[in-house]
Amino acid sequence: MGTAGGASAGIRAPGRAAIAARTLRRDRWWVYPLITFTVLALFVAYATYAALANRDYYADPYLSPFYSPCLSTHCGAVPGSHGAPHLGWFGTWWIITPAVIVLIFPLGFRLTCYYYRKAYYRSWWLAPPACAVPEPHRRYSGETRFPLLLQNVHRYFLYAALVFNVILTWDAVIAFDFRGRVGMGLGSLVLVVNAVLLWLYTLSCHSCRHVVGGRLNNFAKHPVRYRAWTWVSRINPYHGRFAWASLVWVALADGYVRLVAGGVIRDPRFF
């Protein structure tokens, strides 16, 4: 009787997925890693295209977040535009696009992010795909070997991300400057939301929380850091939501600027 009961309710019971022969879970545990894999794959594909396209990333006064800060002299090279702020260190840059250099830092921050590690470990590497579901890998070395050893530089990418957030915030400010006149278009709001989401994602980071309030034995002696730590701790539980929202929105922001710059759509002006 024990054998029959085990056969009907065990891992070989009818109704289980083929891959579930190694787990007793009956729920749709595979939905989360599947959705995560799909969203990340779409973002990687789009970001790769946008970074290599090297065109349609500036529509006066909007600059795509993928190309900010603009390292090329092409920014503002639009007939009738008053020119976007840029550094122009690499001139016209014909070997690789400036976006490839720019994206190293924000993507490095996301790739080493604690939340995104969970996301792509489960969805891309199936390590493991879900709780109580064995992973297909026979050996496990954790993050002690290359390339996963580079996950330890996450804090330094955090510092770089903060610098880029300041730059993107400035881009959002000048998105209200229409040839010397203050105005507001839909693109202005798109870049403002992009900057806000990136700040929320970055400041809610676990490393940011440690930088702000870590290694303190007595909060009473550090009231400023305590207040900052308290605020960061309040938004820290929503770090995963900010991670997804900022990821999707930064792609939408680039797409919007690209469509306006390419003449596909017109930017609605509110005033």
N, C-alpha and C positions, 0 to 999 in steps of 0.2 A: 504493500500500500504506500509505503514511503517512497518507493521507486516510481510508482505511477504518479503520485502527487508531484514529485520533483520533476518528472518529465513534462507534466502539463503546465506547471507554473515556473519552471526553471528557464535557463537561458535558451533552450531549444523549443520553447512553447510557441504555438501558432500565433501569428500576428506580429512577431518581432522582425525588425529589419535584419537583413543578412549581416551587416556589420555589427549588429547588436548581439551577435552570438558570443561576444566577450564581455557583456554587461547585463545586469538584471534590470536596468532602467527601462520603464515602459513609456515615459514621456518623450516628447519630441526634442530631445537634447541637442539634436543636430541642427535645429533651426538657427540658433544663435551663431555658431561658427560659420554656417552657410551664408547668412546675411552679412556677417562681418567680412568674410572672404570676398563677397560680391562688391560691397561698398568700397573696400580698400583697393580691390583690383580696378574698379572704375576710376577711382581717384588717381591711382598710379598711372593708368593709361592716359587720362586727361592731362595730368600734370606733366607727363613726358612730352606729350604733343605741344602743350602750351610753352614749355621751356625751350623746345627746339624750333618752334615756329619763327620766333624772332621778328614778329610783326603784329600790328594791330593791338599793341599793349598800352597805347596812350591816346586818349580822346580828351582833348583840352576841356576841363582841367583835371581829368581823371587819369591816374596811373595805376596799372594793374599791380596788385600786391605781389605777384610772382616776379615782377621786374623792378621792385623797389628795395633798396635805392637803385636808380637807373645808372648803371656803370658805363653806358654807351652814350655817344653823342647823338644817337638817333632820337632820343626823347625830345619831343617838341618839334620834330622835323615834319610837322603837319602844316600844310598851307593855311595861313590865317591864324595859327595858334601863336600865343605869346611865349611858348616854351615852358617845358616842365623843369623843375629843379633836378639837376643830375650832376654826377661827379665827372663823368666822361674820362675816367682813368684809362679805359681801354679803347678809346676812339670809336671806330666803326666796328671793331671786333668781329673778325670773320672766321676765326678758328672754331670757337663755341659761343653760344649766346650768353649774354650777361646773366640771364635767369639761371643758368646752370650753376654759376658761382653763388648767386644769391640764395638759391634754394638749399644749398648744402647745410646752412645753419638752422633754418626752421624745420627742415626735414630731419636733421640730426637730432633736434630736440624731441620731435615726435617719435622717431624710431627708438630712442632710448627711454622714452616716457614709461613709467611703471604701468600705467593703464594700457597703453598701446602694446606693451610687451605681452600682457595677458591676451589682448585681442588677436595679435598675429601669431603668437605661440599656439593658440587654440585653433585658429582658422586656417593658417598657412602650414604650420609644422605639425599640427595635431599632437601637441605636446603639453598636456593631453587635450583632446577635443572637448571634453567636458568632465565635470566631477564624476567619479566612479566609473569612468570609461577609460580603459587602458589605452595607452598610446602605442602606435605600431613600432616605435623605435626600440631596439633591444638594449642600447646603451644610452646612458644619461651622464653628461658631464657638467650640466648646469651652465653657468656663465663664467666658467674658469678657463675656457679656451677661446682662441680667435675663431670667428669674429665676435662672438657674444661677449668676449672680455671687454670690448669697447663700450658695453652698456655702462661701465663705471664712470664714463666721462659725461654722464647726463647732467650733472650740476654745471659743468662748464658750458654746455649747450644752453642751459637755462639762462646764464648771463648773456649769451649772444641773443637769445630770444627776447630778452628784455630790451636790448638795444634796438632790435628790429621792430618791437612794438612801439617804441618811441617814434621811429621813422614812419611807420604806418599810421600812427596817430597824426603826425604832421601832414601826411598825404590826405587824411580825412579833413583836416582843417583847410588846406588849400583847395579842397574840392568844392569849397564855397566861393572861390575867387574866380569870377568870370571876367577875365581881361581887366582886372582892376576894380571890378564892381562886385559887391557882395550879392550873391544869389544862391539859389538852392535848386538842384535838379534831383531826379531819382538816384542818379549815380552818387550824389553827395551822401544821401542816406545809406546807400549800399556800403560805401567805404566807412561810414561812421559805425554801422553795425558790425562790420568786419573788424574794426579796431577794438570795439568793446568786447566782442567774443574772444578775440585773441588775448586781451588783457585778463579776462575771467579764466580762460584756460591756463594761462601761464601762472597767474597768481594763486590759483587753486592747486598748483602742483605740489606733490609731497616734498620735493626737494626745496621748493620755495618756503614751505611751512617750516622745514628744518633750518633753513638759512636764517629765517626771521626770528625763530624762538628756540633754536637748538643750542645745546651746550650751556644752558643757564641753570644754575642751582637755586637761584632765588629770583622769581619774577618781580618781587617788590622793589628790588634794586634797579630794575630795568622797565619802568612803566611804559615807555614808548614802544619798546619791542614787545611787551606783553599785549598792548592794545593791537599792534599789528598782527601778532600771532593769533590773537582771539578772532580777528576779522578773517584772516586766512583760514583758520580752522572752521569757520562757519560755512565758507564756500567750498572747502576741501571735499566734503561728501558728494558734491555735484561735479567733481572733476571729470568724470567719465562723460557726463552730458555735455559739458563745455567742450570736451575733446571732439566729440562727434559734430556738434553744432558749428564749431569754428572750422573744422576740416571741410565740411560741406559748403559753408558760407564763403570760405576763401576761394574755392573753386567757382562758386556762383559769381563772386565779385570779379574774378578774372574773366569769366565768360561774359558778364555784362559789359565790361570795358571793351572786350574784344568785339562784341556785336556792334557797339556804338562806333568804335574806331573803324570797323570794316564797312560801316554804312548800312548794315543789315536792319538796325532799328534806330529810332531817334530817341534821344534822352529827354523825357518830359521835364519841363522847367516849371517850378512852382512860383518862383518870383526871381 
